[in-house]
Amino acid sequence: MEVDKPRIISPVNWQSQAEEELEYKLRELKFRQELRKDWILFIVRDVVIFSGAIAFVFAICGYSLFILINR
């Protein structure tokens, strides 16, 4: 019967684990940055521009109604 020997973690293996962990954190950080950038683009494109377009349409309608009433 063989006795299981305790595993010895070599410095190279430990270093690769540390690099792997840093790489994982870097990927997570990049993902969060992309997500943040996507949200900023969503807010600018869909909220601000859409609201501006609706305000512009209401302004044109109001001006047209004002011109029709004052004739």
mmCIF file as Biopython writes it, N, C-alpha, C and O atoms, coordinates in Angstrom:
data_model
#
loop_
_atom_site.group_PDB
_atom_site.id
_atom_site.type_symbol
_atom_site.label_atom_id
_atom_site.label_alt_id
_atom_site.label_comp_id
_atom_site.label_asym_id
_atom_site.label_entity_id
_atom_site.label_seq_id
_atom_site.pdbx_PDB_ins_code
_atom_site.Cartn_x
_atom_site.Cartn_y
_atom_site.Cartn_z
_atom_site.occupancy
_atom_site.B_iso_or_equiv
_atom_site.auth_seq_id
_atom_site.auth_asym_id
_atom_site.pdbx_PDB_model_num
ATOM 1   N N  . MET A ? 1  ? 0.826   -1.179 0.000   1.0 0.0 1  A 1 
ATOM 2   C CA . MET A ? 1  ? 0.000   0.000  0.000   1.0 0.0 1  A 1 
ATOM 3   C C  . MET A ? 1  ? 0.871   1.243  0.000   1.0 0.0 1  A 1 
ATOM 4   O O  . MET A ? 1  ? 1.797   1.379  0.799   1.0 0.0 1  A 1 
ATOM 5   N N  . GLU A ? 2  ? 0.552   2.135  -0.906  1.0 0.0 2  A 1 
ATOM 6   C CA . GLU A ? 2  ? 1.342   3.357  -0.967  1.0 0.0 2  A 1 
ATOM 7   C C  . GLU A ? 2  ? 0.717   4.423  -0.081  1.0 0.0 2  A 1 
ATOM 8   O O  . GLU A ? 2  ? -0.503  4.559  0.005   1.0 0.0 2  A 1 
ATOM 9   N N  . VAL A ? 3  ? 1.576   5.157  0.560   1.0 0.0 3  A 1 
ATOM 10  C CA . VAL A ? 3  ? 1.112   6.253  1.407   1.0 0.0 3  A 1 
ATOM 11  C C  . VAL A ? 3  ? 1.089   7.515  0.543   1.0 0.0 3  A 1 
ATOM 12  O O  . VAL A ? 3  ? 2.053   7.830  -0.155  1.0 0.0 3  A 1 
ATOM 13  N N  . ASP A ? 4  ? -0.030  8.223  0.609   1.0 0.0 4  A 1 
ATOM 14  C CA . ASP A ? 4  ? -0.125  9.468  -0.168  1.0 0.0 4  A 1 
ATOM 15  C C  . ASP A ? 4  ? 0.815   10.504 0.411   1.0 0.0 4  A 1 
ATOM 16  O O  . ASP A ? 4  ? 0.782   10.806 1.604   1.0 0.0 4  A 1 
ATOM 17  N N  . LYS A ? 5  ? 1.639   11.033 -0.448  1.0 0.0 5  A 1 
ATOM 18  C CA . LYS A ? 5  ? 2.573   12.064 -0.011  1.0 0.0 5  A 1 
ATOM 19  C C  . LYS A ? 5  ? 1.883   13.420 -0.137  1.0 0.0 5  A 1 
ATOM 20  O O  . LYS A ? 5  ? 1.104   13.636 -1.066  1.0 0.0 5  A 1 
ATOM 21  N N  . PRO A ? 6  ? 2.161   14.316 0.776   1.0 0.0 6  A 1 
ATOM 22  C CA . PRO A ? 6  ? 1.554   15.646 0.655   1.0 0.0 6  A 1 
ATOM 23  C C  . PRO A ? 6  ? 2.070   16.332 -0.609  1.0 0.0 6  A 1 
ATOM 24  O O  . PRO A ? 6  ? 3.241   16.216 -0.971  1.0 0.0 6  A 1 
ATOM 25  N N  . ARG A ? 7  ? 1.179   17.035 -1.252  1.0 0.0 7  A 1 
ATOM 26  C CA . ARG A ? 7  ? 1.563   17.718 -2.486  1.0 0.0 7  A 1 
ATOM 27  C C  . ARG A ? 7  ? 2.385   18.951 -2.147  1.0 0.0 7  A 1 
ATOM 28  O O  . ARG A ? 7  ? 2.030   19.746 -1.277  1.0 0.0 7  A 1 
ATOM 29  N N  . ILE A ? 8  ? 3.453   19.076 -2.837  1.0 0.0 8  A 1 
ATOM 30  C CA . ILE A ? 8  ? 4.302   20.246 -2.656  1.0 0.0 8  A 1 
ATOM 31  C C  . ILE A ? 8  ? 4.030   21.177 -3.832  1.0 0.0 8  A 1 
ATOM 32  O O  . ILE A ? 8  ? 4.192   20.805 -4.994  1.0 0.0 8  A 1 
ATOM 33  N N  . ILE A ? 9  ? 3.613   22.391 -3.501  1.0 0.0 9  A 1 
ATOM 34  C CA . ILE A ? 9  ? 3.320   23.367 -4.546  1.0 0.0 9  A 1 
ATOM 35  C C  . ILE A ? 9  ? 4.615   24.077 -4.892  1.0 0.0 9  A 1 
ATOM 36  O O  . ILE A ? 9  ? 5.231   24.736 -4.055  1.0 0.0 9  A 1 
ATOM 37  N N  . SER A ? 10 ? 5.001   23.930 -6.116  1.0 0.0 10 A 1 
ATOM 38  C CA . SER A ? 10 ? 6.241   24.573 -6.540  1.0 0.0 10 A 1 
ATOM 39  C C  . SER A ? 10 ? 5.989   26.061 -6.750  1.0 0.0 10 A 1 
ATOM 40  O O  . SER A ? 10 ? 4.859   26.465 -7.024  1.0 0.0 10 A 1 
ATOM 41  N N  . PRO A ? 11 ? 7.032   26.879 -6.622  1.0 0.0 11 A 1 
ATOM 42  C CA . PRO A ? 11 ? 6.861   28.320 -6.837  1.0 0.0 11 A 1 
ATOM 43  C C  . PRO A ? 11 ? 6.342   28.644 -8.236  1.0 0.0 11 A 1 
ATOM 44  O O  . PRO A ? 11 ? 5.625   29.626 -8.426  1.0 0.0 11 A 1 
ATOM 45  N N  . VAL A ? 12 ? 6.708   27.816 -9.210  1.0 0.0 12 A 1 
ATOM 46  C CA . VAL A ? 12 ? 6.243   28.057 -10.577 1.0 0.0 12 A 1 
ATOM 47  C C  . VAL A ? 12 ? 4.737   27.859 -10.647 1.0 0.0 12 A 1 
ATOM 48  O O  . VAL A ? 12 ? 4.029   28.668 -11.246 1.0 0.0 12 A 1 
ATOM 49  N N  . ASN A ? 13 ? 4.243   26.779 -10.032 1.0 0.0 13 A 1 
ATOM 50  C CA . ASN A ? 13 ? 2.817   26.501 -10.028 1.0 0.0 13 A 1 
ATOM 51  C C  . ASN A ? 13 ? 2.065   27.592 -9.270  1.0 0.0 13 A 1 
ATOM 52  O O  . ASN A ? 13 ? 1.005   28.035 -9.712  1.0 0.0 13 A 1 
ATOM 53  N N  . TRP A ? 14 ? 2.602   28.022 -8.140  1.0 0.0 14 A 1 
ATOM 54  C CA . TRP A ? 14 ? 1.960   29.075 -7.347  1.0 0.0 14 A 1 
ATOM 55  C C  . TRP A ? 14 ? 1.926   30.374 -8.130  1.0 0.0 14 A 1 
ATOM 56  O O  . TRP A ? 14 ? 0.940   31.109 -8.080  1.0 0.0 14 A 1 
ATOM 57  N N  . GLN A ? 15 ? 2.998   30.658 -8.850  1.0 0.0 15 A 1 
ATOM 58  C CA . GLN A ? 15 ? 3.060   31.882 -9.645  1.0 0.0 15 A 1 
ATOM 59  C C  . GLN A ? 15 ? 2.031   31.827 -10.777 1.0 0.0 15 A 1 
ATOM 60  O O  . GLN A ? 15 ? 1.386   32.830 -11.082 1.0 0.0 15 A 1 
ATOM 61  N N  . SER A ? 16 ? 1.880   30.667 -11.391 1.0 0.0 16 A 1 
ATOM 62  C CA . SER A ? 16 ? 0.901   30.565 -12.469 1.0 0.0 16 A 1 
ATOM 63  C C  . SER A ? 16 ? -0.516  30.722 -11.920 1.0 0.0 16 A 1 
ATOM 64  O O  . SER A ? 16 ? -1.382  31.276 -12.596 1.0 0.0 16 A 1 
ATOM 65  N N  . GLN A ? 17 ? -0.758  30.240 -10.705 1.0 0.0 17 A 1 
ATOM 66  C CA . GLN A ? 17 ? -2.067  30.435 -10.083 1.0 0.0 17 A 1 
ATOM 67  C C  . GLN A ? 17 ? -2.308  31.911 -9.812  1.0 0.0 17 A 1 
ATOM 68  O O  . GLN A ? 17 ? -3.414  32.407 -10.023 1.0 0.0 17 A 1 
ATOM 69  N N  . ALA A ? 18 ? -1.291  32.612 -9.350  1.0 0.0 18 A 1 
ATOM 70  C CA . ALA A ? 18 ? -1.417  34.049 -9.094  1.0 0.0 18 A 1 
ATOM 71  C C  . ALA A ? 18 ? -1.662  34.796 -10.399 1.0 0.0 18 A 1 
ATOM 72  O O  . ALA A ? 18 ? -2.487  35.709 -10.451 1.0 0.0 18 A 1 
ATOM 73  N N  . GLU A ? 19 ? -0.947  34.409 -11.452 1.0 0.0 19 A 1 
ATOM 74  C CA . GLU A ? 19 ? -1.159  35.040 -12.758 1.0 0.0 19 A 1 
ATOM 75  C C  . GLU A ? 19 ? -2.560  34.760 -13.275 1.0 0.0 19 A 1 
ATOM 76  O O  . GLU A ? 19 ? -3.198  35.631 -13.867 1.0 0.0 19 A 1 
ATOM 77  N N  . GLU A ? 20 ? -3.032  33.546 -13.050 1.0 0.0 20 A 1 
ATOM 78  C CA . GLU A ? 20 ? -4.375  33.176 -13.471 1.0 0.0 20 A 1 
ATOM 79  C C  . GLU A ? 20 ? -5.414  34.023 -12.744 1.0 0.0 20 A 1 
ATOM 80  O O  . GLU A ? 20 ? -6.383  34.486 -13.345 1.0 0.0 20 A 1 
ATOM 81  N N  . GLU A ? 21 ? -5.201  34.218 -11.446 1.0 0.0 21 A 1 
ATOM 82  C CA . GLU A ? 21 ? -6.123  35.032 -10.655 1.0 0.0 21 A 1 
ATOM 83  C C  . GLU A ? 21 ? -6.101  36.488 -11.123 1.0 0.0 21 A 1 
ATOM 84  O O  . GLU A ? 21 ? -7.149  37.127 -11.226 1.0 0.0 21 A 1 
ATOM 85  N N  . LEU A ? 22 ? -4.910  37.008 -11.405 1.0 0.0 22 A 1 
ATOM 86  C CA . LEU A ? 22 ? -4.806  38.383 -11.908 1.0 0.0 22 A 1 
ATOM 87  C C  . LEU A ? 22 ? -5.466  38.514 -13.278 1.0 0.0 22 A 1 
ATOM 88  O O  . LEU A ? 22 ? -6.120  39.517 -13.565 1.0 0.0 22 A 1 
ATOM 89  N N  . GLU A ? 23 ? -5.292  37.509 -14.110 1.0 0.0 23 A 1 
ATOM 90  C CA . GLU A ? 23 ? -5.909  37.525 -15.432 1.0 0.0 23 A 1 
ATOM 91  C C  . GLU A ? 23 ? -7.429  37.499 -15.318 1.0 0.0 23 A 1 
ATOM 92  O O  . GLU A ? 23 ? -8.123  38.180 -16.073 1.0 0.0 23 A 1 
ATOM 93  N N  . TYR A ? 24 ? -7.946  36.712 -14.371 1.0 0.0 24 A 1 
ATOM 94  C CA . TYR A ? 24 ? -9.389  36.656 -14.136 1.0 0.0 24 A 1 
ATOM 95  C C  . TYR A ? 24 ? -9.906  38.022 -13.686 1.0 0.0 24 A 1 
ATOM 96  O O  . TYR A ? 24 ? -10.941 38.490 -14.160 1.0 0.0 24 A 1 
ATOM 97  N N  . LYS A ? 25 ? -9.175  38.656 -12.764 1.0 0.0 25 A 1 
ATOM 98  C CA . LYS A ? 25 ? -9.590  39.976 -12.285 1.0 0.0 25 A 1 
ATOM 99  C C  . LYS A ? 25 ? -9.535  41.005 -13.403 1.0 0.0 25 A 1 
ATOM 100 O O  . LYS A ? 25 ? -10.390 41.888 -13.477 1.0 0.0 25 A 1 
ATOM 101 N N  . LEU A ? 26 ? -8.538  40.900 -14.273 1.0 0.0 26 A 1 
ATOM 102 C CA . LEU A ? 26 ? -8.421  41.818 -15.405 1.0 0.0 26 A 1 
ATOM 103 C C  . LEU A ? 26 ? -9.586  41.635 -16.377 1.0 0.0 26 A 1 
ATOM 104 O O  . LEU A ? 26 ? -10.157 42.612 -16.861 1.0 0.0 26 A 1 
ATOM 105 N N  . ARG A ? 27 ? -9.934  40.375 -16.658 1.0 0.0 27 A 1 
ATOM 106 C CA . ARG A ? 27 ? -11.086 40.114 -17.536 1.0 0.0 27 A 1 
ATOM 107 C C  . ARG A ? 27 ? -12.368 40.666 -16.927 1.0 0.0 27 A 1 
ATOM 108 O O  . ARG A ? 27 ? -13.199 41.243 -17.628 1.0 0.0 27 A 1 
ATOM 109 N N  . GLU A ? 28 ? -12.524 40.485 -15.613 1.0 0.0 28 A 1 
ATOM 110 C CA . GLU A ? 28 ? -13.713 40.997 -14.929 1.0 0.0 28 A 1 
ATOM 111 C C  . GLU A ? 28 ? -13.763 42.524 -14.990 1.0 0.0 28 A 1 
ATOM 112 O O  . GLU A ? 28 ? -14.827 43.105 -15.202 1.0 0.0 28 A 1 
ATOM 113 N N  . LEU A ? 29 ? -12.620 43.166 -14.806 1.0 0.0 29 A 1 
ATOM 114 C CA . LEU A ? 29 ? -12.549 44.624 -14.875 1.0 0.0 29 A 1 
ATOM 115 C C  . LEU A ? 29 ? -12.880 45.120 -16.280 1.0 0.0 29 A 1 
ATOM 116 O O  . LEU A ? 29 ? -13.605 46.103 -16.439 1.0 0.0 29 A 1 
ATOM 117 N N  . LYS A ? 30 ? -12.351 44.442 -17.300 1.0 0.0 30 A 1 
ATOM 118 C CA . LYS A ? 30 ? -12.662 44.822 -18.680 1.0 0.0 30 A 1 
ATOM 119 C C  . LYS A ? 30 ? -14.149 44.648 -18.963 1.0 0.0 30 A 1 
ATOM 120 O O  . LYS A ? 30 ? -14.757 45.477 -19.641 1.0 0.0 30 A 1 
ATOM 121 N N  . PHE A ? 31 ? -14.738 43.563 -18.441 1.0 0.0 31 A 1 
ATOM 122 C CA . PHE A ? 31 ? -16.167 43.333 -18.627 1.0 0.0 31 A 1 
ATOM 123 C C  . PHE A ? 31 ? -16.977 44.455 -17.993 1.0 0.0 31 A 1 
ATOM 124 O O  . PHE A ? 31 ? -17.934 44.948 -18.590 1.0 0.0 31 A 1 
ATOM 125 N N  . ARG A ? 32 ? -16.596 44.859 -16.784 1.0 0.0 32 A 1 
ATOM 126 C CA . ARG A ? 32 ? -17.317 45.949 -16.115 1.0 0.0 32 A 1 
ATOM 127 C C  . ARG A ? 32 ? -17.173 47.257 -16.867 1.0 0.0 32 A 1 
ATOM 128 O O  . ARG A ? 32 ? -18.128 48.028 -16.954 1.0 0.0 32 A 1 
ATOM 129 N N  . GLN A ? 33 ? -15.991 47.520 -17.412 1.0 0.0 33 A 1 
ATOM 130 C CA . GLN A ? 33 ? -15.793 48.744 -18.193 1.0 0.0 33 A 1 
ATOM 131 C C  . GLN A ? 33 ? -16.663 48.731 -19.444 1.0 0.0 33 A 1 
ATOM 132 O O  . GLN A ? 33 ? -17.266 49.746 -19.792 1.0 0.0 33 A 1 
ATOM 133 N N  . GLU A ? 34 ? -16.732 47.589 -20.118 1.0 0.0 34 A 1 
ATOM 134 C CA . GLU A ? 34 ? -17.578 47.482 -21.307 1.0 0.0 34 A 1 
ATOM 135 C C  . GLU A ? 34 ? -19.044 47.679 -20.940 1.0 0.0 34 A 1 
ATOM 136 O O  . GLU A ? 34 ? -19.788 48.350 -21.656 1.0 0.0 34 A 1 
ATOM 137 N N  . LEU A ? 35 ? -19.454 47.085 -19.812 1.0 0.0 35 A 1 
ATOM 138 C CA . LEU A ? 35 ? -20.833 47.222 -19.364 1.0 0.0 35 A 1 
ATOM 139 C C  . LEU A ? 35 ? -21.150 48.679 -19.051 1.0 0.0 35 A 1 
ATOM 140 O O  . LEU A ? 35 ? -22.213 49.184 -19.412 1.0 0.0 35 A 1 
ATOM 141 N N  . ARG A ? 36 ? -20.217 49.351 -18.377 1.0 0.0 36 A 1 
ATOM 142 C CA . ARG A ? 36 ? -20.403 50.766 -18.044 1.0 0.0 36 A 1 
ATOM 143 C C  . ARG A ? 36 ? -20.479 51.598 -19.320 1.0 0.0 36 A 1 
ATOM 144 O O  . ARG A ? 36 ? -21.308 52.502 -19.429 1.0 0.0 36 A 1 
ATOM 145 N N  . LYS A ? 37 ? -19.612 51.291 -20.283 1.0 0.0 37 A 1 
ATOM 146 C CA . LYS A ? 37 ? -19.619 52.020 -21.552 1.0 0.0 37 A 1 
ATOM 147 C C  . LYS A ? 37 ? -20.936 51.785 -22.287 1.0 0.0 37 A 1 
ATOM 148 O O  . LYS A ? 37 ? -21.491 52.714 -22.873 1.0 0.0 37 A 1 
ATOM 149 N N  . ASP A ? 38 ? -21.438 50.553 -22.261 1.0 0.0 38 A 1 
ATOM 150 C CA . ASP A ? 38 ? -22.714 50.249 -22.905 1.0 0.0 38 A 1 
ATOM 151 C C  . ASP A ? 38 ? -23.857 51.024 -22.261 1.0 0.0 38 A 1 
ATOM 152 O O  . ASP A ? 38 ? -24.741 51.526 -22.955 1.0 0.0 38 A 1 
ATOM 153 N N  . TRP A ? 39 ? -23.838 51.122 -20.925 1.0 0.0 39 A 1 
ATOM 154 C CA . TRP A ? 39 ? -24.887 51.873 -20.234 1.0 0.0 39 A 1 
ATOM 155 C C  . TRP A ? 39 ? -24.820 53.348 -20.571 1.0 0.0 39 A 1 
ATOM 156 O O  . TRP A ? 39 ? -25.856 53.982 -20.772 1.0 0.0 39 A 1 
ATOM 157 N N  . ILE A ? 40 ? -23.612 53.910 -20.639 1.0 0.0 40 A 1 
ATOM 158 C CA . ILE A ? 40 ? -23.465 55.327 -20.986 1.0 0.0 40 A 1 
ATOM 159 C C  . ILE A ? 40 ? -23.973 55.569 -22.403 1.0 0.0 40 A 1 
ATOM 160 O O  . ILE A ? 40 ? -24.686 56.542 -22.645 1.0 0.0 40 A 1 
ATOM 161 N N  . LEU A ? 41 ? -23.615 54.698 -23.336 1.0 0.0 41 A 1 
ATOM 162 C CA . LEU A ? 41 ? -24.111 54.836 -24.707 1.0 0.0 41 A 1 
ATOM 163 C C  . LEU A ? 41 ? -25.628 54.699 -24.764 1.0 0.0 41 A 1 
ATOM 164 O O  . LEU A ? 41 ? -26.289 55.418 -25.514 1.0 0.0 41 A 1 
ATOM 165 N N  . PHE A ? 42 ? -26.182 53.785 -23.977 1.0 0.0 42 A 1 
ATOM 166 C CA . PHE A ? 42 ? -27.635 53.619 -23.927 1.0 0.0 42 A 1 
ATOM 167 C C  . PHE A ? 42 ? -28.300 54.889 -23.428 1.0 0.0 42 A 1 
ATOM 168 O O  . PHE A ? 42 ? -29.281 55.349 -24.011 1.0 0.0 42 A 1 
ATOM 169 N N  . ILE A ? 43 ? -27.770 55.460 -22.351 1.0 0.0 43 A 1 
ATOM 170 C CA . ILE A ? 43 ? -28.365 56.670 -21.791 1.0 0.0 43 A 1 
ATOM 171 C C  . ILE A ? 43 ? -28.279 57.819 -22.784 1.0 0.0 43 A 1 
ATOM 172 O O  . ILE A ? 43 ? -29.258 58.536 -22.989 1.0 0.0 43 A 1 
ATOM 173 N N  . VAL A ? 44 ? -27.127 57.997 -23.395 1.0 0.0 44 A 1 
ATOM 174 C CA . VAL A ? 44 ? -26.965 59.105 -24.339 1.0 0.0 44 A 1 
ATOM 175 C C  . VAL A ? 44 ? -27.844 58.901 -25.570 1.0 0.0 44 A 1 
ATOM 176 O O  . VAL A ? 44 ? -28.569 59.809 -25.978 1.0 0.0 44 A 1 
ATOM 177 N N  . ARG A ? 45 ? -27.780 57.735 -26.146 1.0 0.0 45 A 1 
ATOM 178 C CA . ARG A ? 45 ? -28.485 57.503 -27.410 1.0 0.0 45 A 1 
ATOM 179 C C  . ARG A ? 45 ? -29.991 57.395 -27.210 1.0 0.0 45 A 1 
ATOM 180 O O  . ARG A ? 45 ? -30.757 58.091 -27.877 1.0 0.0 45 A 1 
ATOM 181 N N  . ASP A ? 46 ? -30.415 56.541 -26.309 1.0 0.0 46 A 1 
ATOM 182 C CA . ASP A ? 46 ? -31.838 56.235 -26.215 1.0 0.0 46 A 1 
ATOM 183 C C  . ASP A ? 46 ? -32.613 57.201 -25.331 1.0 0.0 46 A 1 
ATOM 184 O O  . ASP A ? 46 ? -33.779 57.476 -25.617 1.0 0.0 46 A 1 
ATOM 185 N N  . VAL A ? 47 ? -32.026 57.713 -24.297 1.0 0.0 47 A 1 
ATOM 186 C CA . VAL A ? 47 ? -32.762 58.585 -23.385 1.0 0.0 47 A 1 
ATOM 187 C C  . VAL A ? 47 ? -32.665 60.037 -23.826 1.0 0.0 47 A 1 
ATOM 188 O O  . VAL A ? 47 ? -33.689 60.690 -24.024 1.0 0.0 47 A 1 
ATOM 189 N N  . VAL A ? 48 ? -31.459 60.550 -23.982 1.0 0.0 48 A 1 
ATOM 190 C CA . VAL A ? 48 ? -31.280 61.966 -24.297 1.0 0.0 48 A 1 
ATOM 191 C C  . VAL A ? 48 ? -31.777 62.285 -25.705 1.0 0.0 48 A 1 
ATOM 192 O O  . VAL A ? 48 ? -32.543 63.232 -25.886 1.0 0.0 48 A 1 
ATOM 193 N N  . ILE A ? 49 ? -31.361 61.521 -26.688 1.0 0.0 49 A 1 
ATOM 194 C CA . ILE A ? 49 ? -31.748 61.811 -28.074 1.0 0.0 49 A 1 
ATOM 195 C C  . ILE A ? 49 ? -33.243 61.578 -28.277 1.0 0.0 49 A 1 
ATOM 196 O O  . ILE A ? 49 ? -33.900 62.361 -28.962 1.0 0.0 49 A 1 
ATOM 197 N N  . PHE A ? 50 ? -33.785 60.517 -27.692 1.0 0.0 50 A 1 
ATOM 198 C CA . PHE A ? 50 ? -35.217 60.244 -27.821 1.0 0.0 50 A 1 
ATOM 199 C C  . PHE A ? 50 ? -36.037 61.348 -27.164 1.0 0.0 50 A 1 
ATOM 200 O O  . PHE A ? 50 ? -37.033 61.801 -27.728 1.0 0.0 50 A 1 
ATOM 201 N N  . SER A ? 51 ? -35.625 61.782 -25.974 1.0 0.0 51 A 1 
ATOM 202 C CA . SER A ? 51 ? -36.326 62.874 -25.292 1.0 0.0 51 A 1 
ATOM 203 C C  . SER A ? 51 ? -36.227 64.165 -26.092 1.0 0.0 51 A 1 
ATOM 204 O O  . SER A ? 51 ? -37.206 64.904 -26.202 1.0 0.0 51 A 1 
ATOM 205 N N  . GLY A ? 52 ? -35.061 64.438 -26.648 1.0 0.0 52 A 1 
ATOM 206 C CA . GLY A ? 52 ? -34.896 65.632 -27.480 1.0 0.0 52 A 1 
ATOM 207 C C  . GLY A ? 52 ? -35.774 65.587 -28.718 1.0 0.0 52 A 1 
ATOM 208 O O  . GLY A ? 52 ? -36.357 66.598 -29.107 1.0 0.0 52 A 1 
ATOM 209 N N  . ALA A ? 53 ? -35.868 64.424 -29.333 1.0 0.0 53 A 1 
ATOM 210 C CA . ALA A ? 53 ? -36.708 64.286 -30.528 1.0 0.0 53 A 1 
ATOM 211 C C  . ALA A ? 53 ? -38.178 64.505 -30.191 1.0 0.0 53 A 1 
ATOM 212 O O  . ALA A ? 53 ? -38.896 65.157 -30.949 1.0 0.0 53 A 1 
ATOM 213 N N  . ILE A ? 54 ? -38.628 63.970 -29.071 1.0 0.0 54 A 1 
ATOM 214 C CA . ILE A ? 54 ? -40.023 64.165 -28.662 1.0 0.0 54 A 1 
ATOM 215 C C  . ILE A ? 54 ? -40.284 65.632 -28.338 1.0 0.0 54 A 1 
ATOM 216 O O  . ILE A ? 54 ? -41.321 66.173 -28.723 1.0 0.0 54 A 1 
ATOM 217 N N  . ALA A ? 55 ? -39.358 66.282 -27.638 1.0 0.0 55 A 1 
ATOM 218 C CA . ALA A ? 55 ? -39.512 67.708 -27.339 1.0 0.0 55 A 1 
ATOM 219 C C  . ALA A ? 55 ? -39.557 68.519 -28.631 1.0 0.0 55 A 1 
ATOM 220 O O  . ALA A ? 55 ? -40.342 69.461 -28.737 1.0 0.0 55 A 1 
ATOM 221 N N  . PHE A ? 56 ? -38.736 68.172 -29.607 1.0 0.0 56 A 1 
ATOM 222 C CA . PHE A ? 56 ? -38.735 68.871 -30.891 1.0 0.0 56 A 1 
ATOM 223 C C  . PHE A ? 56 ? -40.078 68.701 -31.603 1.0 0.0 56 A 1 
ATOM 224 O O  . PHE A ? 56 ? -40.622 69.664 -32.143 1.0 0.0 56 A 1 
ATOM 225 N N  . VAL A ? 57 ? -40.607 67.488 -31.605 1.0 0.0 57 A 1 
ATOM 226 C CA . VAL A ? 57 ? -41.908 67.234 -32.242 1.0 0.0 57 A 1 
ATOM 227 C C  . VAL A ? 57 ? -42.997 68.036 -31.544 1.0 0.0 57 A 1 
ATOM 228 O O  . VAL A ? 57 ? -43.839 68.638 -32.211 1.0 0.0 57 A 1 
ATOM 229 N N  . PHE A ? 58 ? -42.996 68.056 -30.205 1.0 0.0 58 A 1 
ATOM 230 C CA . PHE A ? 58 ? -43.991 68.841 -29.476 1.0 0.0 58 A 1 
ATOM 231 C C  . PHE A ? 58 ? -43.840 70.330 -29.767 1.0 0.0 58 A 1 
ATOM 232 O O  . PHE A ? 58 ? -44.839 71.042 -29.873 1.0 0.0 58 A 1 
ATOM 233 N N  . ALA A ? 59 ? -42.615 70.804 -29.895 1.0 0.0 59 A 1 
ATOM 234 C CA . ALA A ? 59 ? -42.393 72.220 -30.209 1.0 0.0 59 A 1 
ATOM 235 C C  . ALA A ? 59 ? -42.945 72.554 -31.590 1.0 0.0 59 A 1 
ATOM 236 O O  . ALA A ? 59 ? -43.585 73.591 -31.762 1.0 0.0 59 A 1 
ATOM 237 N N  . ILE A ? 60 ? -42.710 71.704 -32.563 1.0 0.0 60 A 1 
ATOM 238 C CA . ILE A ? 60 ? -43.235 71.931 -33.914 1.0 0.0 60 A 1 
ATOM 239 C C  . ILE A ? 60 ? -44.762 71.896 -33.904 1.0 0.0 60 A 1 
ATOM 240 O O  . ILE A ? 60 ? -45.408 72.736 -34.530 1.0 0.0 60 A 1 
ATOM 241 N N  . CYS A ? 61 ? -45.339 70.922 -33.192 1.0 0.0 61 A 1 
ATOM 242 C CA . CYS A ? 61 ? -46.803 70.835 -33.108 1.0 0.0 61 A 1 
ATOM 243 C C  . CYS A ? 61 ? -47.379 72.069 -32.415 1.0 0.0 61 A 1 
ATOM 244 O O  . CYS A ? 61 ? -48.384 72.624 -32.860 1.0 0.0 61 A 1 
ATOM 245 N N  . GLY A ? 62 ? -46.750 72.490 -31.342 1.0 0.0 62 A 1 
ATOM 246 C CA . GLY A ? 62 ? -47.215 73.681 -30.628 1.0 0.0 62 A 1 
ATOM 247 C C  . GLY A ? 62 ? -47.126 74.922 -31.488 1.0 0.0 62 A 1 
ATOM 248 O O  . GLY A ? 62 ? -48.040 75.747 -31.489 1.0 0.0 62 A 1 
ATOM 249 N N  . TYR A ? 63 ? -46.041 75.060 -32.214 1.0 0.0 63 A 1 
ATOM 250 C CA . TYR A ? 63 ? -45.883 76.221 -33.102 1.0 0.0 63 A 1 
ATOM 251 C C  . TYR A ? 63 ? -46.946 76.202 -34.205 1.0 0.0 63 A 1 
ATOM 252 O O  . TYR A ? 63 ? -47.534 77.236 -34.524 1.0 0.0 63 A 1 
ATOM 253 N N  . SER A ? 64 ? -47.188 75.029 -34.781 1.0 0.0 64 A 1 
ATOM 254 C CA . SER A ? 64 ? -48.212 74.914 -35.827 1.0 0.0 64 A 1 
ATOM 255 C C  . SER A ? 64 ? -49.590 75.250 -35.275 1.0 0.0 64 A 1 
ATOM 256 O O  . SER A ? 64 ? -50.362 75.958 -35.922 1.0 0.0 64 A 1 
ATOM 257 N N  . LEU A ? 65 ? -49.901 74.753 -34.098 1.0 0.0 65 A 1 
ATOM 258 C CA . LEU A ? 65 ? -51.186 75.048 -33.461 1.0 0.0 65 A 1 
ATOM 259 C C  . LEU A ? 65 ? -51.306 76.535 -33.156 1.0 0.0 65 A 1 
ATOM 260 O O  . LEU A ? 65 ? -52.370 77.122 -33.354 1.0 0.0 65 A 1 
ATOM 261 N N  . PHE A ? 66 ? -50.240 77.144 -32.683 1.0 0.0 66 A 1 
ATOM 262 C CA . PHE A ? 66 ? -50.224 78.580 -32.391 1.0 0.0 66 A 1 
ATOM 263 C C  . PHE A ? 66 ? -50.476 79.392 -33.659 1.0 0.0 66 A 1 
ATOM 264 O O  . PHE A ? 66 ? -51.240 80.357 -33.629 1.0 0.0 66 A 1 
ATOM 265 N N  . ILE A ? 67 ? -49.854 79.020 -34.759 1.0 0.0 67 A 1 
ATOM 266 C CA . ILE A ? 67 ? -50.044 79.720 -36.035 1.0 0.0 67 A 1 
ATOM 267 C C  . ILE A ? 67 ? -51.490 79.556 -36.514 1.0 0.0 67 A 1 
ATOM 268 O O  . ILE A ? 67 ? -52.088 80.519 -36.995 1.0 0.0 67 A 1 
ATOM 269 N N  . LEU A ? 68 ? -52.057 78.355 -36.391 1.0 0.0 68 A 1 
ATOM 270 C CA . LEU A ? 68 ? -53.438 78.122 -36.828 1.0 0.0 68 A 1 
ATOM 271 C C  . LEU A ? 68 ? -54.438 78.910 -35.992 1.0 0.0 68 A 1 
ATOM 272 O O  . LEU A ? 68 ? -55.416 79.432 -36.529 1.0 0.0 68 A 1 
ATOM 273 N N  . ILE A ? 69 ? -54.206 79.004 -34.688 1.0 0.0 69 A 1 
ATOM 274 C CA . ILE A ? 69 ? -55.133 79.717 -33.810 1.0 0.0 69 A 1 
ATOM 275 C C  . ILE A ? 69 ? -55.082 81.218 -34.079 1.0 0.0 69 A 1 
ATOM 276 O O  . ILE A ? 69 ? -56.121 81.876 -34.043 1.0 0.0 69 A 1 
ATOM 277 N N  . ASN A ? 70 ? -53.924 81.767 -34.341 1.0 0.0 70 A 1 
ATOM 278 C CA . ASN A ? 70 ? -53.777 83.215 -34.511 1.0 0.0 70 A 1 
ATOM 279 C C  . ASN A ? 70 ? -54.176 83.706 -35.899 1.0 0.0 70 A 1 
ATOM 280 O O  . ASN A ? 70 ? -54.075 84.909 -36.140 1.0 0.0 70 A 1 
ATOM 281 N N  . ARG A ? 71 ? -54.609 82.883 -36.805 1.0 0.0 71 A 1 
ATOM 282 C CA . ARG A ? 71 ? -55.034 83.345 -38.137 1.0 0.0 71 A 1 
ATOM 283 C C  . ARG A ? 71 ? -56.410 83.875 -38.113 1.0 0.0 71 A 1 
ATOM 284 O O  . ARG A ? 71 ? -56.924 84.305 -39.146 1.0 0.0 71 A 1 
#
